[in-house]
Amino acid sequence: MITENKINVDVKSNYTEQIRHKSTNFNSNLLRDSDINKQLMLWHNMQNELVNIASHEMKTPIQSILAYSELLLYKPYEVTTEYVEAIYRNALRLQKLSNNLLDITRIENHAFTLKNEIFDLNELISRTIQEFTRQIQVGVIENKDVTFLFSTKDSLYVWADKDRISQVISNLIDNALKFTQEGSITIETKSHDNMAMISVRDSGVGISSQIAPKLFSKFSTSEYNGTGLGLYISKAIIEKHGGRIWAENGIHKGATFLFEIPCITDLDLTHSRKHTVYF
């Protein structure tokens, strides 16, 4: 009788333990499924945001390209430089948007790549400024009475992805132009503690208190300017280089955007070949 009771107790104990184990596994599966659902929801929301941004931002340049192309097609005798400039300007706008959307996807999927090489940062900045100046002169960038100020005699070498750093500099200058109808945009470089610091200062309206806390967040922008992708992508690029990026308002007016990345103090020519970094 005692043996039978002991067996019954052991059976009940084992049964209870099995139920507890299954319950624990069930709860773990629920938590895991909940996390998966949250990730799927975040991905779904991001896709919706990208689609909304793309559809909204593409509409205007596409309509402009179609309208001016129709004029060129049916009234070739009235062709003016204005038509061609408008088509080119809007095509560039679409190209930039498509590249930004691709970059956002790569960042979110951790599929961004860096192709590092040694180059002179000051030379890159000079060429970027020349390109913006040319676009203003030929009317690709409209209605701007802006002077670029940049002067340097020394070279400043970095080990970085030249195209990506060029993209960041272009984004910052483009951002400065959006808020500076007239005045100046000053670009400065300096090195300290093995870091190269670049600043882009404008004489525009400055950074609003509403935008400032989320300035480098995805889709963060003012009501009337841009998609809010450029600064987010720039932040990802700089941080993957081991640097940082930030912004400050001027004392009286304007804003300054700054970033820093590691620089090369003792130029090692053995590393001058290109090298790809995946992250």
C-alpha positions in Angstrom: 0.0 0.0 0.0 2.8 2.3 0.9 4.6 1.4 -2.3 1.5 2.0 -4.3 1.0 5.5 -2.7 4.6 6.3 -3.4 4.3 5.4 -7.0 1.2 7.5 -7.3 3.0 10.5 -5.8 5.9 10.0 -8.1 3.6 9.8 -11.1 1.8 13.0 -10.1 5.1 14.7 -9.4 6.5 13.8 -12.8 3.2 14.8 -14.5 3.3 18.2 -12.7 6.9 18.7 -13.7 6.0 17.9 -17.4 3.2 20.4 -17.3 5.4 23.1 -15.8 8.1 22.4 -18.4 5.6 22.6 -21.2 4.1 25.8 -19.7 7.5 27.4 -19.5 8.3 26.4 -23.2 4.9 27.8 -24.2 5.5 31.1 -22.5 9.0 31.3 -24.1 7.5 30.7 -27.5 4.9 33.4 -26.9 7.6 35.9 -25.9 9.7 34.9 -29.0 6.7 35.1 -31.3 5.8 38.5 -29.7 9.4 39.8 -30.4 9.2 38.5 -34.0 5.8 40.2 -34.4 7.2 43.5 -33.1 10.1 43.2 -35.6 7.7 42.4 -38.4 5.6 45.4 -37.4 8.6 47.7 -37.4 9.6 46.5 -40.8 6.1 46.9 -42.1 5.9 50.4 -40.8 9.3 51.3 -42.3 8.2 49.9 -45.7 5.0 52.1 -45.5 7.1 55.1 -44.6 9.4 54.6 -47.5 6.5 54.1 -49.9 4.8 57.2 -48.7 7.9 59.3 -48.9 8.7 57.9 -52.4 5.3 58.5 -53.8 5.0 62.0 -52.4 8.5 63.1 -53.3 8.5 61.6 -56.8 5.2 63.1 -57.9 6.4 66.7 -58.4 9.7 66.0 -60.3 8.0 63.4 -62.5 5.2 65.8 -63.4 7.8 68.5 -64.3 9.9 66.1 -66.4 6.8 65.0 -68.3 5.5 68.5 -68.8 8.8 69.9 -70.1 9.4 66.8 -72.2 6.0 67.3 -73.8 6.9 70.9 -74.7 10.2 69.7 -76.3 8.3 67.0 -78.2 5.5 69.1 -79.6 7.0 72.5 -79.7 10.7 72.0 -80.5 10.9 75.4 -82.1 10.2 77.0 -78.7 13.0 75.0 -76.9 14.8 77.1 -74.4 17.6 76.5 -71.9 14.9 76.8 -69.1 13.2 73.6 -70.3 16.4 71.6 -70.4 17.5 72.9 -67.0 14.2 72.0 -65.5 14.3 68.4 -66.8 17.9 68.0 -65.6 17.2 69.5 -62.2 14.2 67.2 -61.6 16.1 64.1 -62.9 18.8 64.8 -60.4 16.2 65.1 -57.7 14.8 61.7 -58.6 18.2 60.2 -58.7 19.1 61.5 -55.2 15.8 60.2 -53.8 16.3 56.7 -55.3 19.8 56.6 -54.0 18.7 57.6 -50.5 15.9 55.0 -50.5 18.4 52.3 -51.5 20.8 53.5 -48.7 18.1 53.4 -46.1 17.3 49.8 -47.1 21.0 48.9 -46.9 21.3 50.5 -43.5 18.2 48.8 -42.1 19.4 45.4 -43.4 23.0 45.9 -42.2 24.2 45.6 -45.8 26.0 48.9 -46.1 29.6 48.7 -47.3 32.7 51.0 -47.0 35.4 51.0 -49.6 38.2 52.7 -47.8 41.2 54.4 -49.3 43.6 57.2 -48.4 42.7 60.6 -49.9 43.0 64.3 -49.2 39.8 65.5 -47.5 40.5 69.2 -48.4 40.8 68.3 -52.1 37.5 66.5 -52.0 35.8 69.4 -50.3 37.2 71.8 -52.9 35.9 69.7 -55.8 32.4 69.4 -54.1 32.2 73.1 -53.7 33.2 73.6 -57.4 30.4 71.3 -58.4 27.8 73.1 -56.3 29.0 76.5 -57.7 28.6 75.2 -61.2 25.1 73.9 -60.6 24.1 77.4 -59.2 25.7 79.1 -62.2 23.8 77.0 -64.8 20.5 77.2 -62.9 20.3 73.5 -61.7 20.1 75.0 -58.2 17.6 77.8 -58.3 17.4 81.3 -57.0 20.6 81.4 -54.8 22.8 84.3 -54.1 25.2 82.4 -51.9 29.0 82.6 -51.5 31.1 79.6 -50.6 34.0 80.3 -48.2 36.7 77.7 -48.0 40.4 78.2 -48.0 43.2 75.8 -47.0 46.8 75.3 -48.0 47.5 72.0 -46.2 46.4 68.5 -47.0 44.3 66.5 -44.6 44.5 62.8 -45.3 42.0 60.3 -44.1 41.5 56.5 -44.5 37.8 56.4 -45.5 35.3 55.7 -48.2 35.8 58.6 -50.5 32.4 58.4 -52.2 30.5 58.1 -48.9 32.3 61.0 -47.3 31.6 63.0 -50.4 28.0 62.1 -50.0 28.0 63.4 -46.4 29.7 66.7 -47.4 27.2 67.1 -50.3 24.3 66.4 -47.9 25.5 69.1 -45.5 26.1 71.7 -48.2 22.7 70.9 -49.8 21.0 71.2 -46.4 22.7 74.6 -45.8 21.6 75.8 -49.2 17.9 74.9 -48.4 17.9 77.4 -45.6 20.2 80.1 -47.0 18.7 82.2 -49.8 21.5 84.7 -49.6 24.7 85.1 -47.6 27.5 82.7 -47.2 28.3 79.0 -46.5 31.6 78.5 -44.8 33.4 75.2 -44.8 36.3 74.7 -42.4 38.6 71.7 -41.6 41.1 71.0 -38.8 42.7 68.1 -37.1 43.0 67.3 -33.4 43.7 64.2 -31.4 44.1 62.1 -34.6 40.6 63.2 -35.8 39.7 65.3 -38.8 36.9 67.8 -38.1 34.8 69.3 -40.8 32.2 72.1 -40.2 29.6 73.6 -42.6 28.3 76.9 -41.3 25.4 78.8 -43.0 23.9 82.2 -42.5 20.3 81.0 -42.8 17.4 80.7 -40.4 19.0 78.2 -38.0 17.6 75.0 -36.5 14.1 75.2 -35.1 13.5 74.0 -31.5 11.0 71.4 -32.8 13.4 69.7 -35.2 16.6 70.0 -33.1 16.0 66.9 -30.8 15.3 64.6 -33.7 17.5 66.3 -36.4 19.4 63.1 -37.4 16.4 60.8 -37.1 14.9 59.1 -40.1 12.2 61.1 -41.9 12.8 64.1 -39.7 12.4 67.3 -41.6 10.6 70.7 -41.7 7.2 71.1 -43.2 8.5 72.4 -46.5 12.0 70.9 -47.1 13.2 67.5 -48.1 12.5 63.9 -47.1 14.5 63.8 -43.8 16.8 61.1 -45.2 20.0 62.9 -45.9 21.1 63.6 -42.3 20.0 60.2 -41.1 22.1 58.5 -43.8 25.0 60.9 -43.1 24.9 60.0 -39.4 25.1 56.3 -40.3 28.0 56.8 -42.7 30.0 58.9 -40.2 29.4 56.5 -37.2 30.5 53.5 -39.3 33.7 55.3 -39.9 34.2 55.5 -36.2 33.3 59.2 -36.0 30.4 61.4 -34.9 28.2 64.1 -36.4 26.3 66.9 -34.7 24.8 70.4 -35.2 24.7 73.7 -33.4 22.8 76.9 -33.8 24.7 80.2 -34.4 24.7 82.9 -31.7 22.8 85.3 -33.9 21.7 83.3 -37.0 22.4 80.3 -39.0 23.5 76.8 -38.1 26.7 74.8 -38.1 26.9 71.1 -38.9 30.0 69.3 -37.9 31.4 65.8 -38.2 34.7 64.2 -37.4 36.4 61.0 -38.5 39.9 59.5 -37.9 42.6 61.1 -39.9 46.1 59.9 -40.9 48.9 61.7 -39.1 51.8 59.5 -40.4 50.9 58.7 -44.0 51.4 54.9 -44.5 51.6 54.3 -48.2 51.3 50.5 -47.6 47.6 51.0 -47.0 47.0 53.2 -50.0 45.2 50.4 -51.9 41.4 50.3 -51.7 39.9 48.1 -49.0 36.2 47.1 -48.5 34.7 47.1 -45.0 31.4 45.3 -44.5 28.9 46.2 -41.7 
